Amino acid sequence: MTPRQTRRTRGRVASPRAGTVVLTEGTQVRSRSMWLMSFFAIAATLMLWRLAEVQIVQGPGLHAQAVAEHVANINLPAQRGLILDSEGQVLVANQTVYDVFADPAMIPASARPLYAHDLAPVLGMQVTTLEQLMSGQGQFVYLAKQVSAATRVALDNLNLIGIGLIPDNKRVYQPSPVPGQSFAANLLGFVDANGNGKYGIEQYYNNLLTGTPGHQSVLHDLAGNAIQLSSEKYVAPKNGDNLQLALNSQIQYWAEQILANDVKASQSSSGEVIVLDTRTGGIAAMADYPSFNANQYWLAPYANLQNSAISFLYEPGSVMKTVTFAGGLNTGVITPSTRYYDQPITIDGSTIQDWDRIAQGWVTMQWVLDDSLNDGAINVQQRMGQNAFYENLLAFGIGSPTGVDLPGEENMPLPPQTQWQAINYATASFGQGIMVTPLQMAAAVNAIANDGVWIQPHAVDTITNPNTGKVTHFVPRTRRVMSVSAAKTEAVMMTHVVDDPGAEGVMAQIPGFKGEIAGKTGTASVAVNGVYGNNVIVSFAGFFPASNPQYTILVVLNYPQETYVTREGAFLAAPAWKQLAELIINQYQIQP
């Protein structure tokens, strides 16, 4: 091929073969450059996209992960509020305990088995569990919570780098005079392992007692050294409110002792004692037996945790005659000297007799109350009329919760009158066929003592905010349920129940207080499957001094089984009532 036969053009050589194109060296260089530029452009775009994804999409999560490796958020518990008695003595306090934590980053992997071996007997934990906890990736892990001061000392002696302590609080309850129980356990309740109040005052006022926890963030460098942070990272806890109760510790102490002894002596399944401050409605004492130890609540049977003074529904028996007589005196249909002819009465096909099954003949209403005659109570109800009688029950709180500041209050509402027949009114007049709690019954009797004014029973008198110093007083609800004159007349009638020869309440007499101890016995048969059998609930309610009442007391014994005396309130509950009342009178030098 000659030069003439070859024709060069810019960037291309004409091939002798028609239709064939050949790239020159210059063209190849430019093509590679374009490919490289495209590659770097795509790579840059991918890098920018990845950077954006990391910073914008994954950024918060990665930041949190980084922080988690270097920052430990530690909760700062608030001090739970104190619970004080009426004199300001501490009933429930806080004991300093400690939460144990580890910083795995400061503990070499090779040292963790040795750490676990040393910590296991001190913390009462398994070696394998501790090893697993210390193998985490972060710089903070809890090993144990609420260990004692003695455990703290033992940990200090081990001197293990990377093991720390955080102070915390634990509730401490005072011992009861009854072995195996803590003081006023059913009234106070307890705090569980999670710091939540359960039962009693601890539960009802949990939000106020708990306070608001704080927190702080502790930053560590790569060597595990703590770095001081600004105050903005620290939130101080706000301590819970302090509660001062109406509870009188001395009276509560006696009530627990006397009740436990009486339940055992009468071979009862359980019992309750309630003491109310007559004028204020404050709960001066509230005892249950059997009870429990709030410091070891997990060991107690579930039934023992209940406050039966507000959760146990029972037919009160003849103590209810105080309410029936209150209605009769208030409406003016009877006086103490009103007479009626006592004999068995048949209503709706059922014949009702007195407890002794003896027809007394002509008797006064004072005699009816003294001897606790069922037929006489029916006579009072019939004189009042059904509507007035029903309204009187409601006025005294029968069938309505008291509204006491305690959790778990039970109530059995009265059926509407449209469902009542004559027999229902009759049996209700002497405390059968209707259900109350011990506290409802105590509050009803207290209304008679309080010059005819029903007052809401309550456990807490004042609430104090320790952060502000603000004091809030509990203001109970009140309502007049009978006139002052009717209430004073009934108070005198109830003293005769104690003082009159042969009356039901003679075992509650206190020397030097003739005419000043007002009381009423109660013995209620217990229905099983609608049939009343031999099981009974016995009680005694009363107040003193009758001329200026200061305390109202109710003693209840459930299902006594003893056989050496008659199983009645007069013989089983009245002596216990007297013992407690006499101690109060002597201790506080109450004058008749």
Stockholm file with secondary structure:
# STOCKHOLM 1.0

chainA/1-592         MTPRQTRRTRGRVASPRAGTVVLTEGTQVRSRSMWLMSFFAIAATLMLWRLAEVQIVQGPGLHAQAVAEHVANINLPAQRGLILDSEGQVLVANQTVYDVFADPAMIPASARPLYAHDLAPVLGMQVTTLEQLMSGQGQFVYLAKQVSAATRVALDNLNLIGIGLIPDNKRVYQPSPVPGQSFAANLLGFVDANGNGKYGIEQYYNNLLTGTPGHQSVLHDLAGNAIQLSSEKYVAPKNGDNLQLALNSQIQYWAEQILANDVKASQSSSGEVIVLDTRTGGIAAMADYPSFNANQYWLAPYANLQNSAISFLYEPGSVMKTVTFAGGLNTGVITPSTRYYDQPITIDGSTIQDWDRIAQGWVTMQWVLDDSLNDGAINVQQRMGQNAFYENLLAFGIGSPTGVDLPGEENMPLPPQTQWQAINYATASFGQGIMVTPLQMAAAVNAIANDGVWIQPHAVDTITNPNTGKVTHFVPRTRRVMSVSAAKTEAVMMTHVVDDPGAEGVMAQIPGFKGEIAGKTGTASVAVNGVYGNNVIVSFAGFFPASNPQYTILVVLNYPQETYVTREGAFLAAPAWKQLAELIINQYQIQP
#=GR chainA/1-592 SS CCGGGCCEETTEEECSSTTCEEECHHHHHHHHHHHHHHHHHHHHHHHHHHHHIIIIISHHHHHHHHHHHHEEEEEECCCCCCEECTTSCEEEEEEEEEEEEECGGGSCGGGHHHHHHHHHHHHTCCHHHHHHHTTCSSSCEEEEEEECHHHHHHHHHHTCTTEEEEEEEEEEECBCSSTTCBTTHHHHCEECTTSCEESHHHHHTHHHHHCBCEEEEEEECTTCCEECCCGGGEECCBCCCEEEESCCHHHHHHHHHHHHHHHHHHTCSEEEEEEEETTTCBEEEEEEESCCCGGGGGGSCHHHHSCHHHHCCBCCGGGGHHHHHHHHHHHTSCCTTCEEEECCEEETTEEECCTTCCCCEEEEHHHHHHHTCHHHHHHHHHHHCHHHHHHHHHHTTTTSCCCCSSTTCCCCCCCCGGGCCHHHHHHHHTTCSCCBCHHHHHHHHHHHHTTTEEECCBSEEEEECTTTCCEEECCCCEEECSCHHHHHHHHHHHHHHHHSTTCTTGGGCCTTCTTTCEEEEEEEEEEETTEEEEEEEEEEEEEECTTSCCEEEEEEEESCCCCSSCCSHHHHHHHHHHHHHHHHHHHTTCCC
#=GC SS_cons         CCGGGCCEETTEEECSSTTCEEECHHHHHHHHHHHHHHHHHHHHHHHHHHHHIIIIISHHHHHHHHHHHHEEEEEECCCCCCEECTTSCEEEEEEEEEEEEECGGGSCGGGHHHHHHHHHHHHTCCHHHHHHHTTCSSSCEEEEEEECHHHHHHHHHHTCTTEEEEEEEEEEECBCSSTTCBTTHHHHCEECTTSCEESHHHHHTHHHHHCBCEEEEEEECTTCCEECCCGGGEECCBCCCEEEESCCHHHHHHHHHHHHHHHHHHTCSEEEEEEEETTTCBEEEEEEESCCCGGGGGGSCHHHHSCHHHHCCBCCGGGGHHHHHHHHHHHTSCCTTCEEEECCEEETTEEECCTTCCCCEEEEHHHHHHHTCHHHHHHHHHHHCHHHHHHHHHHTTTTSCCCCSSTTCCCCCCCCGGGCCHHHHHHHHTTCSCCBCHHHHHHHHHHHHTTTEEECCBSEEEEECTTTCCEEECCCCEEECSCHHHHHHHHHHHHHHHHSTTCTTGGGCCTTCTTTCEEEEEEEEEEETTEEEEEEEEEEEEEECTTSCCEEEEEEEESCCCCSSCCSHHHHHHHHHHHHHHHHHHHTTCCC
//
